Amino acid sequence: GDAEATVAGPRLRVSLEQRRGASPVVRSFAAVPATVVTNRELTARAGQPGGRSVRHVEVALPAGTSYRTGDHLGVLPRNDVGLLNRVIARFGLDAGQFVTIDAAAGAPTHLPTGTPYPLLGILAGCVELQDVATRPQLTALAESLPPGAARDHLAGLAATDEASRA
């Protein structure tokens, strides 16, 4: 009969590699992570109709990071997981896909360009999923569609004159 081959030593070797760098948005601002240690409401009318929220926020900066009066502190939000799931389901996307975005030469962008990047990473932290589409965005979407009702509808939404929008 056939003799089974025996392997001396381990049959597999696994190595891990960290390939995920900072998101393009984080890199574009040279942002560093910080921890919110205090977040307190200062106004009594917050949450009431017409009430404005004013907060006192204290942040623990990473070692080696300085902050002086007049410096700016920005918050780079991430889209909620529930929202990501709705977008992925609505457009029939595969959350595990990688996307390559190519920008026109010299076009500034905060998006990852020229290399495959996880779709989920782009949707989570590079784009605002709750903004209303602008007229130029609607026009670009309409132009990307084949002739038909959907294209005409989007073109109508993008139009600036009342007759086209009717």
ZAKOL-903118 format. One record per residue: x, y, z of N, C-alpha, C, O, CB in turn. Coordinates in Angstrom, 3 decimals. Glycine has a CB too. Example, Ala and Ser with C-alpha at 12.3 -4.5 7.8 and 13.67 -1.06 7.14 Angstrom:
2
SITE        n.X        n.Y        n.Z       ca.X       ca.Y       ca.Z        c.X        c.Y        c.Z        o.X        o.Y        o.Z       cb.X       cb.Y       cb.Z
SITE     13.190     -5.690      7.800     12.300     -4.500      7.800     13.200     -3.300      7.800     14.236     -3.319      8.465     11.308     -4.473      9.046
SITE     12.850     -2.250      7.080     13.670     -1.060      7.140     12.900      0.030      7.870     13.409      1.138      8.039     14.084     -0.598      5.725
This chain:
166
SITE        n.X        n.Y        n.Z       ca.X       ca.Y       ca.Z        c.X        c.Y        c.Z        o.X        o.Y        o.Z       cb.X       cb.Y       cb.Z
SITE      0.798     -1.168      0.000      0.000      0.000      0.000      0.855      1.250      0.000      2.085      1.218     -0.006     -0.915     -0.013      1.163
SITE      0.131      2.340      0.007      0.784      3.652      0.026      1.225      3.996      1.440      0.462      3.857      2.395     -0.162      4.745     -0.522
SITE      2.414      4.426      1.553      2.918      4.854      2.851      2.605      6.335      3.012      2.785      7.124      2.084      4.453      4.579      2.988
SITE      2.136      6.703      4.198      1.859      8.117      4.456      3.160      8.840      4.716      4.035      8.345      5.427      0.892      8.292      5.652
SITE      3.277     10.018      4.130      4.475     10.816      4.362      4.365     11.447      5.742      3.295     11.915      6.130      4.659     11.906      3.257
SITE      5.420     11.461      6.452      5.424     12.118      7.754      6.235     13.397      7.636      7.250     13.454      6.940      6.004     11.183      8.865
SITE      5.769     14.401      8.320      6.430     15.694      8.284      7.095     15.913      9.630      6.454     15.838     10.679      5.426     16.843      7.953
SITE      8.369     16.179      9.582      9.084     16.460     10.820      8.942     17.942     11.134      9.180     18.783     10.267     10.585     16.051     10.714
SITE      8.565     18.262     12.334      8.430     19.663     12.725      7.041     20.200     12.409      6.168     19.444     11.982      9.485     20.511     12.026
SITE      6.830     21.487     12.612      5.503     22.072     12.383      5.112     22.023     10.908      5.951     22.205     10.026      5.470     23.518     12.879
SITE      3.826     21.773     10.654      3.338     21.697      9.276      3.031     23.073      8.700      3.081     23.261      7.485      2.095     20.827      9.211
SITE      2.722     24.009      9.540      2.385     25.357      9.083      3.113     26.387      9.934      3.425     26.153     11.101      0.857     25.593      9.138
SITE      3.365     27.496      9.336      3.911     28.629     10.084      3.041     29.837      9.747      2.775     30.109      8.576      5.439     28.891      9.732
SITE      2.608     30.547     10.755      1.733     31.700     10.580      2.478     32.942     11.036      3.078     32.966     12.110      0.400     31.527     11.369
SITE      2.431     33.961     10.213      3.009     35.237     10.628      1.943     36.310     10.470      1.150     36.279      9.530      4.291     35.587      9.795
SITE      1.934     37.241     11.382      0.969     38.332     11.355      1.670     39.604     10.919      2.826     39.849     11.263      0.298     38.520     12.738
SITE      0.954     40.396     10.163      1.522     41.639      9.653      0.494     42.743      9.826     -0.667     42.574      9.453      1.947     41.501      8.160
SITE      0.901     43.849     10.375      0.008     44.994     10.519      0.089     45.809      9.233      1.080     46.497      8.990      0.384     45.866     11.774
SITE     -0.949     45.728      8.418     -0.937     46.448      7.148     -1.822     47.675      7.197     -1.754     48.537      6.321     -1.381     45.538      6.020
SITE     -2.637     47.751      8.206     -3.556     48.867      8.306     -2.833     50.065      8.879     -2.459     50.063     10.052     -4.772     48.504      9.165
SITE     -2.638     51.057      8.093     -2.061     52.290      8.603     -3.183     53.206      9.047     -4.351     52.818      9.041     -1.174     52.979      7.537
SITE     -2.839     54.383      9.421     -3.856     55.363      9.788     -4.716     55.657      8.567     -4.243     55.600      7.432     -3.209     56.669     10.340
SITE     -5.972     55.969      8.812     -6.854     56.277      7.692     -6.346     57.526      6.981     -5.653     58.345      7.585     -8.318     56.475      8.173
SITE     -6.681     57.677      5.714     -6.252     58.862      4.971     -6.736     60.157      5.612     -6.046     61.174      5.555     -6.750     58.785      3.545
SITE     -7.915     60.122      6.221     -8.433     61.319      6.881     -7.531     61.678      8.057     -7.166     62.840      8.236     -9.898     61.103      7.357
SITE     -7.175     60.676      8.853     -6.295     60.905     10.005     -4.942     61.420      9.526     -4.399     62.366     10.098     -6.117     59.602     10.834
SITE     -4.398     60.805      8.482     -3.097     61.251      7.952     -3.167     62.669      7.408     -2.228     63.445      7.587     -2.617     60.303      6.853
SITE     -4.265     63.020      6.747     -4.358     64.350      6.145     -4.341     65.457      7.194     -3.944     66.585      6.901     -5.621     64.457      5.309
SITE     -4.764     65.143      8.400     -4.742     66.129      9.483     -3.580     65.904     10.447     -3.430     66.649     11.415     -6.053     66.089     10.247
SITE     -2.757     64.886     10.194     -1.686     64.506     11.122     -2.265     64.328     12.520     -1.668     64.750     13.510     -0.551     65.572     11.133
SITE     -3.434     63.697     12.587     -4.156     63.546     13.848     -3.559     62.438     14.703     -2.984     61.475     14.196     -5.626     63.261     13.583
SITE     -3.711     62.598     15.999     -3.298     61.577     16.960     -4.495     61.276     17.855     -5.310     62.163     18.109     -2.053     62.046     17.807
SITE     -4.615     60.046     18.334     -5.751     59.724     19.204     -5.583     60.365     20.578     -4.467     60.520     21.073     -5.904     58.201     19.349
SITE     -6.683     60.727     21.172     -6.692     61.291     22.518     -7.894     60.714     23.258     -8.804     60.156     22.645     -6.744     62.862     22.484
SITE     -7.887     60.853     24.564     -8.962     60.313     25.386     -9.741     61.444     26.037     -9.158     62.336     26.654     -8.404     59.360     26.455
SITE    -11.067     61.404     25.896    -11.921     62.382     26.566    -12.037     61.948     28.024    -12.490     60.840     28.311    -13.343     62.491     25.877
SITE    -11.628     62.821     28.943    -11.695     62.486     30.373    -12.861     63.189     31.068    -13.335     62.717     32.101    -10.381     62.861     31.064
SITE    -13.327     64.308     30.517    -14.484     65.018     31.064    -15.312     65.543     29.904    -14.777     66.098     28.944    -14.046     66.185     32.014
SITE    -16.629     65.360     30.004    -17.551     65.848     28.985    -18.820     66.254     29.726    -19.655     65.408     30.048    -17.839     64.754     27.863
SITE    -18.962     67.545     29.993    -20.020     68.023     30.872    -20.826     69.123     30.184    -20.256     70.034     29.582    -19.429     68.537     32.196
SITE    -22.144     69.033     30.275    -23.049     70.046     29.727    -22.980     71.305     30.587    -22.999     71.224     31.815    -24.509     69.509     29.657
SITE    -22.900     72.472     29.939    -22.808     73.739     30.668    -24.093     74.555     30.625    -24.265     75.465     31.436    -21.682     74.560     30.114
SITE    -24.993     74.255     29.702    -26.208     75.061     29.567    -27.414     74.302     30.088    -27.522     73.087     29.923    -26.430     75.465     28.106
SITE    -28.310     75.031     30.712    -29.492     74.416     31.310    -30.540     74.047     30.264    -31.366     73.167     30.508    -30.100     75.353     32.337
SITE    -30.522     74.701     29.106    -31.571     74.476     28.103    -31.205     73.430     27.057    -31.966     73.216     26.113    -31.892     75.767     27.412
SITE    -30.082     72.789     27.201    -29.691     71.772     26.214    -30.745     70.678     26.186    -31.241     70.262     27.233    -28.287     71.174     26.543
SITE    -31.081     70.219     25.015    -32.069     69.159     24.864    -33.493     69.673     24.780    -34.398     68.916     24.429    -31.958     68.202     25.999
SITE    -33.713     70.940     25.092    -35.039     71.533     24.978    -35.179     72.161     23.591    -34.176     72.511     22.968    -35.279     72.592     26.100
SITE    -36.412     72.306     23.103    -36.585     72.951     21.795    -35.921     74.324     21.778    -36.169     75.149     22.657    -38.083     73.084     21.451
SITE    -35.090     74.564     20.794    -34.383     75.829     20.676    -33.186     75.946     21.603    -32.442     76.925     21.537    -35.319     76.949     20.943
SITE    -32.995     74.961     22.461    -31.871     74.994     23.393    -30.583     74.582     22.705    -30.563     73.659     21.891    -32.140     74.084     24.589
SITE    -29.523     75.270     23.037    -28.225     74.994     22.429    -27.351     74.272     23.438    -27.379     74.589     24.627    -27.542     76.301     21.945
SITE    -26.588     73.320     22.980    -25.688     72.586     23.856    -24.315     73.241     23.849    -23.721     73.451     22.792    -25.588     71.110     23.426
SITE    -23.819     73.560     25.037    -22.455     74.052     25.205    -21.806     73.123     26.214    -22.334     72.914     27.307    -22.411     75.572     25.678
SITE    -20.669     72.569     25.851    -20.052     71.550     26.697    -18.661     71.961     27.153    -17.956     72.701     26.467    -19.979     70.227     25.957
SITE    -18.285     71.468     28.320    -16.911     71.569     28.821    -16.292     70.199     28.575    -16.760     69.198     29.116    -16.851     71.989     30.371
SITE    -15.251     70.154     27.768    -14.606     68.887     27.420    -13.131     68.973     27.788    -12.448     69.934     27.436    -14.782     68.559     25.902
SITE    -12.651     67.968     28.495    -11.226     67.862     28.812    -10.691     66.613     28.130    -11.322     65.556     28.147    -10.979     67.812     30.366
SITE     -9.519     66.755     27.533     -8.927     65.678     26.747     -7.531     65.377     27.271     -6.742     66.291     27.512     -8.880     66.049     25.244
SITE     -7.228     64.098     27.446     -5.869     63.679     27.808     -5.116     63.426     26.506     -5.457     62.518     25.748     -5.876     62.389     28.733
SITE     -4.102     64.224     26.258     -3.318     64.089     25.029     -2.247     63.023     25.199     -1.780     62.787     26.314     -2.673     65.433     24.642
SITE     -1.854     62.379     24.113     -0.788     61.382     24.190      0.537     62.029     24.604      0.761     63.218     24.379     -0.629     60.663     22.839
SITE      1.394     61.232     25.204      2.716     61.715     25.616      3.424     62.334     24.418      3.368     61.802     23.309      3.570     60.563     26.221
SITE      4.085     63.450     24.648      4.836     64.112     23.586      4.014     65.066     22.749      4.554     65.722     21.858      5.441     63.096     22.701
SITE      2.712     65.161     23.013      1.842     66.065     22.269      1.608     67.310     23.114      1.272     67.211     24.294      0.489     65.376     21.897
SITE      1.782     68.465     22.517      1.564     69.700     23.267      0.333     70.417     22.735     -0.058     70.247     21.580      2.803     70.620     23.186
SITE     -0.260     71.213     23.595     -1.411     72.034     23.213     -1.262     73.373     23.919     -1.097     73.438     25.137     -2.781     71.336     23.583
SITE     -1.323     74.439     23.126     -1.227     75.786     23.690     -2.485     76.561     23.321     -3.184     76.212     22.370      0.052     76.526     23.180
SITE     -2.758     77.591     24.066     -3.900     78.452     23.770     -3.822     78.888     22.310     -2.780     79.343     21.839     -3.933     79.690     24.720
SITE     -4.932     78.741     21.609     -4.978     79.103     20.193     -4.811     77.916     19.263     -5.145     78.005     18.081     -3.918     80.113     19.896
SITE     -4.296     76.798     19.782     -4.197     75.591     18.955     -5.600     75.063     18.677     -6.548     75.383     19.395     -3.324     74.499     19.651
SITE     -5.721     74.265     17.645     -7.008     73.685     17.281     -7.057     72.230     17.712     -6.054     71.517     17.685     -7.258     73.809     15.767
SITE     -8.231     71.816     18.104     -8.473     70.420     18.438     -9.646     69.970     17.583    -10.717     70.576     17.637     -8.758     70.220     19.980
SITE     -9.467     68.937     16.812    -10.536     68.466     15.942    -11.006     67.089     16.358    -10.275     66.333     16.997    -10.077     68.445     14.494
SITE    -12.221     66.776     15.991    -12.791     65.462     16.262    -13.072     64.807     14.921    -13.780     65.365     14.083    -14.092     65.560     17.138
SITE    -12.521     63.633     14.724    -12.763     62.882     13.491    -13.736     61.755     13.827    -13.334     60.726     14.369    -11.417     62.318     12.876
SITE    -14.999     61.946     13.509    -16.008     60.952     13.883    -15.970     59.720     12.995    -15.375     59.718     11.918    -17.385     61.567     13.828
SITE    -16.613     58.693     13.472    -16.789     57.468     12.701    -18.286     57.230     12.573    -19.052     57.510     13.495    -16.064     56.242     13.375
SITE    -18.689     56.716     11.435    -20.098     56.405     11.231    -20.494     55.223     12.111    -19.713     54.295     12.321    -20.385     56.097      9.741
SITE    -21.714     55.278     12.617    -22.258     54.251     13.493    -22.357     52.904     12.767    -22.664     52.853     11.576    -23.637     54.677     14.014
SITE    -22.095     51.829     13.491    -22.129     50.485     12.901    -23.509     50.174     12.315    -23.605     49.555     11.255    -21.754     49.427     13.957
SITE    -24.572     50.599     12.996    -25.920     50.373     12.472    -26.127     51.059     11.132    -26.736     50.492     10.225    -26.959     50.863     13.466
SITE    -25.619     52.281     11.008    -25.709     53.017      9.744    -24.901     52.312      8.661    -25.356     52.193      7.523    -25.214     54.470      9.922
SITE    -23.706     51.845      9.008    -22.882     51.108      8.037    -23.630     49.881      7.532    -23.648     49.613      6.330    -21.533     50.687      8.670
SITE    -24.243     49.141      8.441    -24.987     47.940      8.048    -26.145     48.280      7.122    -26.402     47.553      6.162    -25.510     47.210      9.283
SITE    -26.855     49.390      7.400    -27.971     49.792      6.531    -27.483     50.168      5.139    -28.103     49.787      4.146    -28.733     50.970      7.149
SITE    -26.377     50.913      5.050    -25.827     51.320      3.749    -25.377     50.090      2.966    -25.668     49.968      1.776    -24.639     52.305      3.935
SITE    -24.675     49.188      3.626    -24.182     47.975      2.968    -25.345     47.141      2.444    -25.298     46.642      1.320    -23.324     47.139      3.939
SITE    -26.395     46.990      3.265    -27.565     46.215      2.835    -28.307     46.927      1.708    -28.708     46.287      0.736    -28.514     45.973      4.020
SITE    -28.494     48.238      1.824    -29.264     48.995      0.831    -28.653     48.928     -0.559    -29.367     48.813     -1.556    -29.379     50.439      1.259
SITE    -27.322     49.000     -0.621    -26.653     49.014     -1.917    -26.086     47.652     -2.305    -25.388     47.537     -3.312    -25.548     50.034     -1.907
SITE    -26.379     46.620     -1.515    -25.923     45.271     -1.843    -24.413     45.155     -1.892    -23.872     44.464     -2.756    -26.496     44.843     -3.159
SITE    -23.722     45.822     -0.974    -22.258     45.821     -0.962    -21.720     44.642     -0.165    -22.433     44.053      0.647    -21.725     47.134     -0.380
SITE    -20.481     44.309     -0.399    -19.779     43.275      0.354    -18.808     43.992      1.284    -17.834     44.590      0.827    -19.030     42.255     -0.599
SITE    -19.071     43.932      2.585    -18.253     44.662      3.563    -16.800     44.210      3.550    -15.927     44.946      4.010    -18.827     44.486      4.959
SITE    -16.521     43.017      3.035    -15.153     42.510      2.998    -14.368     42.931      1.764    -13.183     42.620      1.649    -15.173     41.028      3.076
SITE    -15.016     43.636      0.841    -14.333     44.049     -0.388    -13.303     45.135     -0.129    -13.402     45.906      0.825    -15.342     44.538     -1.410
SITE    -12.318     45.172     -1.003    -11.351     46.261     -1.026    -11.659     47.101     -2.255    -12.056     46.569     -3.291     -9.867     45.730     -1.043
SITE    -11.478     48.400     -2.143    -11.795     49.340     -3.212    -10.531     50.103     -3.570     -9.761     50.484     -2.688    -12.937     50.314     -2.793
SITE    -10.316     50.325     -4.854     -9.215     51.180     -5.292     -9.820     52.436     -5.896    -10.610     52.367     -6.838     -8.283     50.444     -6.322
SITE     -9.446     53.576     -5.349     -9.943     54.867     -5.821     -8.799     55.567     -6.533     -7.709     55.710     -5.978    -10.502     55.742     -4.641
SITE     -9.043     55.999     -7.747     -8.042     56.754     -8.494     -8.520     58.190     -8.621     -9.628     58.439     -9.096     -7.785     56.125     -9.899
SITE     -7.698     59.125     -8.203     -8.031     60.549     -8.291     -7.363     61.139     -9.523     -6.304     60.681     -9.950     -7.590     61.312     -7.006
SITE     -7.991     62.155    -10.085     -7.383     62.875    -11.205     -6.059     63.466    -10.736     -5.910     63.823     -9.568     -8.337     63.994    -11.749
SITE     -5.110     63.567    -11.640     -3.782     64.089    -11.299     -3.899     65.435    -10.597     -4.523     66.366    -11.106     -2.910     64.225    -12.562
SITE     -3.297     65.520     -9.437     -3.281     66.764     -8.682     -4.556     67.075     -7.923     -4.632     68.094     -7.236     -2.996     67.870     -9.591
SITE     -5.564     66.211     -8.035     -6.826     66.473     -7.338     -6.658     66.181     -5.849     -6.290     65.068     -5.474     -7.979     65.616     -7.935
SITE     -6.925     67.172     -5.000     -6.789     66.929     -3.558     -7.922     66.034     -3.060     -9.069     66.189     -3.480     -6.782     68.266     -2.776
SITE     -7.606     65.117     -2.185     -8.630     64.259     -1.600     -8.142     63.723     -0.269     -6.941     63.561     -0.050     -8.992     63.102     -2.550
SITE     -9.076     63.454      0.605     -8.752     62.817      1.876     -8.985     61.303      1.790     -8.767     60.577      2.759     -9.595     63.429      3.016
SITE     -9.423     60.849      0.635     -9.706     59.426      0.443     -8.427     58.669      0.103     -7.479     59.252     -0.424    -10.755     59.225     -0.667
SITE     -8.398     57.370      0.404     -7.224     56.571      0.045     -7.201     56.365     -1.466     -8.188     55.905     -2.039     -7.231     55.200      0.788
SITE     -6.110     56.692     -2.105     -6.036     56.571     -3.561     -4.880     55.681     -3.984     -3.852     55.588     -3.313     -5.893     57.946     -4.201
SITE     -5.085     55.028     -5.126     -4.014     54.287     -5.772     -3.659     52.955     -5.158     -2.724     52.303     -5.622     -2.830     55.102     -5.792
SITE     -4.368     52.528     -4.136     -4.070     51.244     -3.509     -5.364     50.648     -2.971     -6.246     51.392     -2.541     -3.017     51.404     -2.372
SITE     -5.497     49.334     -2.985     -6.719     48.737     -2.434     -6.891     49.104     -0.960     -5.940     49.032     -0.181     -6.691     47.206     -2.598
SITE     -8.097     49.492     -0.587     -8.403     49.897      0.784     -9.735     49.261      1.160    -10.624     49.174      0.312     -8.453     51.468      0.932
SITE     -9.903     48.816      2.397    -11.162     48.161      2.777    -12.369     49.089      2.607    -12.371     50.219      3.096    -11.084     47.679      4.226
SITE    -13.382     48.598      1.913    -14.613     49.361      1.728    -15.188     49.771      3.077    -15.630     50.907      3.249    -15.644     48.544      0.932
SITE    -15.183     48.851      4.027    -15.732     49.144      5.346    -14.976     50.295      6.011    -15.584     51.118      6.696    -15.683     47.895      6.232
SITE    -13.671     50.359      5.819    -12.880     51.456      6.373    -13.240     52.792      5.750    -13.284     53.811      6.440    -11.406     51.187      6.179
SITE    -13.498     52.794      4.450    -13.893     54.034      3.764    -15.259     54.492      4.258    -15.453     55.666      4.573    -13.918     53.831      2.225
SITE    -16.205     53.555      4.323    -17.548     53.909      4.771    -17.569     54.319      6.241    -18.346     55.191      6.628    -18.497     52.744      4.547
SITE    -16.731     53.703      7.055    -16.736     53.986      8.495    -16.109     55.326      8.832    -16.629     56.051      9.679    -16.009     52.894      9.238
SITE    -15.003     55.670      8.188    -14.274     56.835      8.655    -13.845     57.854      7.631    -13.234     58.860      7.993    -13.118     56.393      9.333
SITE    -14.142     57.632      6.363    -13.667     58.575      5.340    -14.777     59.392      4.703    -14.506     60.424      4.089    -12.935     57.831      4.267
SITE    -16.012     58.955      4.835    -17.126     59.664      4.200    -18.237     59.901      5.217    -18.399     59.141      6.172    -17.666     58.866      2.983
SITE    -18.994     60.963      4.997    -20.140     61.274      5.844    -21.370     60.680      5.174    -21.762     61.106      4.087    -20.298     62.826      6.068
SITE    -21.972     59.700      5.823    -23.085     58.980      5.210    -24.444     59.627      5.468    -25.449     59.187      4.908    -23.104     57.570      5.712
SITE    -24.492     60.656      6.301    -25.782     61.248      6.636    -26.007     62.614      6.003    -27.071     63.206      6.183    -25.908     61.367      8.119
SITE    -25.029     63.123      5.267    -25.209     64.403      4.585    -26.197     64.258      3.434    -26.317     63.191      2.831    -23.860     64.936      4.067
SITE    -26.889     65.331      3.145    -27.774     65.375      1.988    -26.904     65.530      0.743    -25.946     66.304      0.741    -28.819     66.545      2.106
SITE    -27.238     64.794     -0.307    -26.471     64.887     -1.556    -26.615     66.285     -2.147    -27.704     66.859     -2.147    -26.944     63.815     -2.578
SITE    -25.509     66.827     -2.649    -25.521     68.152     -3.273    -25.974     68.039     -4.728    -26.009     66.943     -5.287    -24.119     68.811     -3.192
SITE    -26.314     69.153     -5.329    -26.706     69.133     -6.745    -25.588     68.596     -7.641    -25.862     67.775     -8.517    -27.101     70.540     -7.200
SITE    -24.337     69.031     -7.453    -23.271     68.456     -8.286    -23.121     66.939     -8.092    -22.823     66.219     -9.044    -21.945     69.143     -7.972
SITE    -23.325     66.462     -6.872    -23.244     65.019     -6.642    -24.391     64.295     -7.345    -24.186     63.240     -7.946    -23.266     64.712     -5.134
SITE    -25.597     64.858     -7.269    -26.738     64.255     -7.964    -26.521     64.247     -9.471    -26.869     63.279    -10.147    -28.030     65.005     -7.624
SITE    -25.946     65.326     -9.996    -25.644     65.394    -11.429    -24.661     64.299    -11.814    -24.856     63.612    -12.817    -25.075     66.779    -11.803
SITE    -23.600     64.131    -11.020    -22.605     63.090    -11.309    -23.239     61.705    -11.250    -22.944     60.851    -12.087    -21.429     63.175    -10.318
SITE    -24.111     61.476    -10.266    -24.798     60.184    -10.183    -25.690     59.966    -11.398    -25.693     58.883    -11.983    -25.632     60.098     -8.895
SITE    -26.447     60.994    -11.780    -27.337     60.883    -12.941    -26.543     60.556    -14.198    -26.950     59.711    -14.995    -28.132     62.185    -13.142
SITE    -25.403     61.232    -14.373    -24.590     61.008    -15.570    -23.969     59.616    -15.606    -23.590     59.130    -16.672    -23.497     62.051    -15.652
SITE    -23.864     58.977    -14.450    -23.273     57.637    -14.416    -24.291     56.545    -14.734    -23.921     55.387    -14.929    -22.657     57.377    -13.053
SITE    -25.570     56.910    -14.786    -26.627     55.933    -15.045    -26.959     55.849    -16.531    -26.770     56.815    -17.271    -27.882     56.287    -14.251
SITE    -27.454     54.693    -16.962    -27.923     54.597    -18.351    -29.211     55.408    -18.503    -29.898     55.668    -17.515    -28.159     53.102    -18.764
SITE    -29.543     55.810    -19.736    -30.780     56.564    -19.946    -31.976     55.805    -19.376    -32.069     54.582    -19.489    -30.994     56.847    -21.445
SITE    -32.880     56.555    -18.766    -34.067     55.930    -18.193    -34.649     56.771    -17.075    -34.211     57.895    -16.826    -33.739     54.540    -17.677
SITE    -35.650     56.205    -16.401    -36.390     56.937    -15.378    -35.508     57.352    -14.199    -35.627     58.476    -13.711    -37.542     56.095    -14.879
SITE    -34.631     56.469    -13.738    -33.783     56.797    -12.583    -32.854     57.963    -12.913    -32.667     58.875    -12.108    -32.957     55.566    -12.147
SITE    -32.281     57.913    -14.104    -31.387     59.003    -14.527    -32.158     60.316    -14.621    -31.690     61.347    -14.138    -30.727     58.673    -15.891
SITE    -33.330     60.282    -15.237    -34.144     61.487    -15.383    -34.557     62.041    -14.021    -34.558     63.254    -13.814    -35.386     61.191    -16.230
SITE    -34.908     61.148    -13.095    -35.320     61.578    -11.758    -34.174     62.300    -11.043    -34.372     63.381    -10.488    -35.791     60.367    -10.925
SITE    -32.978     61.703    -11.056    -31.823     62.336    -10.409    -31.461     63.659    -11.076    -31.139     64.633    -10.395    -30.618     61.395    -10.438
SITE    -31.512     63.695    -12.396    -31.214     64.941    -13.113    -32.218     66.023    -12.722    -31.849     67.188    -12.574    -31.239     64.712    -14.649
SITE    -33.477     65.646    -12.556    -34.497     66.600    -12.123    -34.232     67.124    -10.722    -34.416     68.313    -10.460    -35.867     65.959    -12.174
SITE    -33.799     66.249     -9.814    -33.472     66.680     -8.452    -32.285     67.632     -8.438    -32.201     68.520     -7.589    -33.176     65.471     -7.570
SITE    -31.369     67.442     -9.380    -30.164     68.275     -9.439    -30.406     69.615    -10.120    -29.605     70.538     -9.977    -29.064     67.538    -10.162
SITE    -31.501     69.727    -10.856    -31.770     70.945    -11.626    -32.025     72.135    -10.709    -32.503     71.978     -9.585    -32.970     70.736    -12.555
SITE    -31.701     73.315    -11.201    -31.898     74.534    -10.405    -33.159     75.291    -10.795    -33.589     76.180    -10.060    -30.700     75.447    -10.550
SITE    -33.761     74.961    -11.933    -34.977     75.657    -12.348    -36.204     74.824    -11.974    -36.152     73.594    -11.975    -34.955     75.941    -13.875
SITE    -37.291     75.494    -11.659    -38.510     74.830    -11.203    -39.094     73.888    -12.253    -39.603     72.823    -11.903    -39.544     75.862    -10.818
SITE    -39.032     74.257    -13.526    -39.619     73.426    -14.576    -38.954     72.055    -14.625    -39.635     71.043    -14.794    -39.495     74.120    -15.938
SITE    -37.647     72.011    -14.479    -36.932     70.735    -14.531    -37.188     69.897    -13.296    -37.158     68.668    -13.356    -35.443     70.971    -14.689
SITE    -37.439     70.559    -12.175    -37.614     69.840    -10.922    -39.027     69.314    -10.755    -39.273     68.493     -9.871    -37.262     70.731     -9.762
SITE    -39.961     69.764    -11.578    -41.363     69.357    -11.436    -41.580     67.934    -11.873    -42.704     67.436    -11.817    -42.262     70.270    -12.229
